[in-house]
Amino acid sequence: MNPSAAVRLRLQLSLVQPVLRAATARMWQSGPGLPDRYRRYLRAMHQVIRASVPLMERAAARCEALPQDPVAGPLGRYLRAHVEEERGHDDWLLADAAAAGAPPGELTDAVPAAHVAALVGAQYYWLEHSHPVALLGYIAVLEGNAPAPGLAGRLARETGLTRAAFETVRLHADLDDGHSADLDVLIDRLPLDTAQRALVAVSALHTVASLAELFDRITQVPTEWESTHA
């Protein structure tokens, strides 16, 4: 029996997941630089996550402009519902950063780096110039790589920061597994054609590569310019 669309996507991702897992492990490695690394993580992830709701809203609007497309209707309904599940998560990161001692405005005023724009911006291109179903590949990677259970506690112990600085990590460890299961069900129910399945896969593979690069840049000791402008 042929594997379902969701299973095929997971199999494709399994070939590149070791790259992302290795980058994640390097980012969270123990050592004296971990507190600063964690603060850089909060800043970068705020730049990524604050785009989530606008991305999904734009993709849903594109779906509504395609009334004859059999994929667009159920996809748009899923995105509208998922928007409400994701709304406000960027505010969680702001609260974590404040608890971690970040100066007011550090996250909101920082100029997003090019690799953040490359990660998120590709989704805008695909949903505008190809099909909004591309966004499912992006969502599959972000929610399929949730923080490990217990990571928030370990980071609190090893950084010496208050546990209140790790609420987003803790909450996403609890929430994203269920979201991934819902997404698999949706992908299998959508009447995706060959091109649309390929688009979802390309989006997902790009997201893995870009997210691994983002984590590696967080791990690197920043230059003085990057500390000010990244």
C-alpha positions as CSV (number, residue, x, y, z in Angstrom):
1,M,0.0,0.0,0.0
2,N,1.3,3.5,-0.9
3,P,2.1,5.7,2.1
4,S,-0.2,8.6,2.7
5,A,0.8,12.2,1.8
6,A,1.6,13.0,5.5
7,V,3.7,9.8,5.8
8,R,5.6,10.7,2.6
9,L,6.3,14.2,3.9
10,R,7.6,12.8,7.2
11,L,9.8,10.3,5.3
12,Q,11.3,13.1,3.2
13,L,11.9,15.2,6.4
14,S,13.6,12.2,8.1
15,L,16.4,12.4,5.6
16,V,17.4,15.9,6.7
17,Q,16.2,16.0,10.3
18,P,19.7,15.0,11.6
19,V,21.0,18.3,10.3
20,L,18.5,20.2,12.4
21,R,18.8,18.0,15.4
22,A,22.6,18.6,15.4
23,A,22.2,22.4,15.1
24,T,19.7,22.3,18.0
25,A,22.0,20.2,20.2
26,R,24.9,22.7,19.5
27,M,22.6,25.6,20.5
28,W,21.6,24.0,23.8
29,Q,25.0,22.6,24.7
30,S,26.0,23.3,28.3
31,G,28.6,25.9,29.1
32,P,29.2,29.4,30.3
33,G,27.8,30.9,27.0
34,L,24.4,29.3,27.4
35,P,22.6,32.3,29.0
36,D,23.7,34.7,26.2
37,R,22.8,32.0,23.6
38,Y,19.4,31.7,25.1
39,R,18.8,35.4,25.0
40,R,19.8,35.4,21.3
41,Y,17.4,32.5,20.7
42,L,14.6,34.6,22.2
43,R,15.3,37.5,20.0
44,A,15.6,35.4,16.8
45,M,12.5,33.3,17.6
46,H,10.5,36.5,18.3
47,Q,11.4,37.7,14.9
48,V,10.2,34.4,13.4
49,I,7.1,33.8,15.5
50,R,5.7,37.4,15.2
51,A,5.3,36.6,11.5
52,S,3.2,33.4,12.1
53,V,-0.2,34.9,12.5
54,P,0.2,37.4,9.6
55,L,1.5,34.6,7.4
56,M,-1.5,32.4,8.1
57,E,-3.9,35.2,7.7
58,R,-2.5,36.1,4.3
59,A,-2.5,32.5,3.2
60,A,-6.1,32.1,4.4
61,A,-7.1,35.3,2.4
62,R,-5.4,33.8,-0.7
63,C,-7.4,30.6,-0.2
64,E,-10.6,32.6,-0.1
65,A,-9.7,34.2,-3.4
66,L,-9.6,30.7,-4.9
67,P,-13.2,29.5,-4.5
68,Q,-13.0,26.9,-7.3
69,D,-9.8,25.3,-5.8
70,P,-10.7,22.1,-4.0
71,V,-7.6,22.5,-1.7
72,A,-8.2,26.1,-0.8
73,G,-11.5,25.7,1.1
74,P,-10.4,23.2,3.8
75,L,-6.9,24.7,3.9
76,G,-8.3,28.2,4.6
77,R,-10.6,26.9,7.3
78,Y,-7.6,25.1,9.0
79,L,-5.5,28.3,8.8
80,R,-8.2,30.5,10.3
81,A,-8.6,28.1,13.2
82,H,-4.8,27.7,13.7
83,V,-4.4,31.5,13.7
84,E,-6.4,31.6,17.0
85,E,-4.2,28.8,18.5
86,E,-1.0,30.7,17.6
87,R,-2.1,34.3,18.4
88,G,-0.1,36.0,21.1
89,H,2.8,33.5,21.1
90,D,5.2,36.4,20.2
91,D,4.0,38.1,23.4
92,W,5.1,35.0,25.4
93,L,8.6,35.5,24.0
94,L,8.6,39.2,25.1
95,A,7.6,38.1,28.6
96,D,10.4,35.5,28.7
97,A,13.0,38.0,27.4
98,A,12.0,40.5,30.1
99,A,12.3,37.7,32.8
100,A,15.7,36.9,31.3
101,G,16.9,40.4,31.8
102,A,16.6,41.7,28.2
103,P,16.4,45.5,28.0
104,P,12.9,46.9,27.0
105,G,12.7,47.0,23.2
106,E,15.6,44.7,22.5
107,L,13.4,42.2,20.7
108,T,10.9,44.5,19.1
109,D,13.5,47.1,17.9
110,A,16.2,44.8,16.6
111,V,16.7,44.7,12.8
112,P,15.9,41.1,11.6
113,A,18.9,39.4,10.1
114,A,18.9,38.2,6.5
115,H,18.7,34.6,7.5
116,V,15.5,35.2,9.5
117,A,14.0,37.0,6.5
118,A,15.1,34.1,4.3
119,L,13.4,31.6,6.6
120,V,10.1,33.4,6.8
121,G,10.1,35.4,3.5
122,A,10.2,32.3,1.3
123,Q,6.7,31.5,2.6
124,Y,5.3,34.8,1.4
125,Y,6.8,34.2,-2.0
126,W,5.3,30.8,-2.4
127,L,1.8,31.6,-1.1
128,E,1.6,34.7,-3.3
129,H,3.2,33.3,-6.5
130,S,2.5,29.6,-6.3
131,H,-0.1,28.3,-3.8
132,P,-0.8,28.9,-0.1
133,V,-0.6,25.2,0.6
134,A,3.2,25.8,0.7
135,L,2.7,27.1,4.2
136,L,1.9,23.5,5.5
137,G,5.5,22.5,4.9
138,Y,6.7,25.4,7.1
139,I,4.2,24.6,9.8
140,A,5.1,20.9,9.7
141,V,8.7,21.6,10.5
142,L,8.2,24.3,13.1
143,E,5.6,22.2,15.0
144,G,7.4,18.9,14.3
145,N,10.5,20.1,16.1
146,A,9.0,21.3,19.4
147,P,11.3,21.7,22.4
148,A,12.0,18.4,24.2
149,P,10.1,17.8,27.4
150,G,12.3,18.8,30.3
151,L,14.3,21.3,28.2
152,A,12.9,24.3,30.0
153,G,13.8,22.9,33.4
154,R,17.4,22.0,32.3
155,L,17.9,25.5,30.8
156,A,16.7,27.2,34.0
157,R,19.1,25.1,36.1
158,E,22.1,25.6,33.8
159,T,21.7,29.2,33.0
160,G,20.7,30.4,36.5
161,L,17.9,32.4,35.0
162,T,14.4,32.4,36.6
163,R,12.1,29.6,35.4
164,A,9.7,32.4,34.3
165,A,12.2,33.0,31.4
166,F,11.4,29.7,29.8
167,E,7.6,29.6,29.6
168,T,7.5,29.6,25.8
169,V,9.9,26.6,25.6
170,R,7.8,24.8,28.2
171,L,4.4,25.6,26.6
172,H,5.5,24.6,23.1
173,A,6.9,21.3,24.4
174,D,3.3,20.6,25.6
175,L,1.3,22.1,22.6
176,D,3.1,21.3,19.4
177,D,2.9,17.5,19.4
178,G,-0.9,17.7,19.2
179,H,-0.7,20.4,16.5
180,S,1.5,18.1,14.4
181,A,-1.0,15.3,14.6
182,D,-3.8,17.6,13.5
183,L,-1.6,18.8,10.6
184,D,-1.0,15.2,9.4
185,V,-4.7,14.6,9.4
186,L,-5.3,17.7,7.3
187,I,-2.5,16.8,4.8
188,D,-4.0,13.4,4.2
189,R,-7.5,14.8,3.7
190,L,-6.6,17.5,1.2
191,P,-6.9,16.5,-2.5
192,L,-3.3,17.5,-3.2
193,D,-2.1,17.1,-6.8
194,T,1.5,16.2,-7.6
195,A,2.7,19.8,-7.9
196,Q,1.1,20.7,-4.6
197,R,2.7,17.8,-2.8
198,A,6.1,18.8,-4.2
199,L,5.5,22.4,-3.1
200,V,4.8,21.4,0.5
201,A,7.9,19.2,0.4
202,V,10.1,22.0,-1.0
203,S,8.8,24.4,1.6
204,A,9.5,22.0,4.4
205,L,13.0,21.1,3.3
206,H,13.8,24.8,2.9
207,T,12.5,25.4,6.4
208,V,14.7,22.7,7.8
209,A,17.8,24.1,6.2
210,S,17.0,27.7,7.1
211,L,16.1,26.8,10.7
212,A,19.4,24.9,11.1
213,E,21.3,27.9,9.8
214,L,19.4,30.2,12.2
215,F,20.3,27.9,15.2
216,D,24.0,27.7,14.1
217,R,24.1,31.5,14.0
218,I,22.6,31.8,17.4
219,T,25.3,29.4,18.6
220,Q,28.2,31.4,17.2
221,V,29.7,34.2,19.3
222,P,28.3,37.4,17.7
223,T,30.4,40.2,16.4
224,E,30.0,43.7,17.9
225,W,27.9,44.7,14.8
226,E,25.7,41.6,15.1
227,S,25.2,42.2,18.8
228,T,23.8,45.7,18.0
229,H,21.9,45.0,14.7
230,A,21.0,41.3,14.5
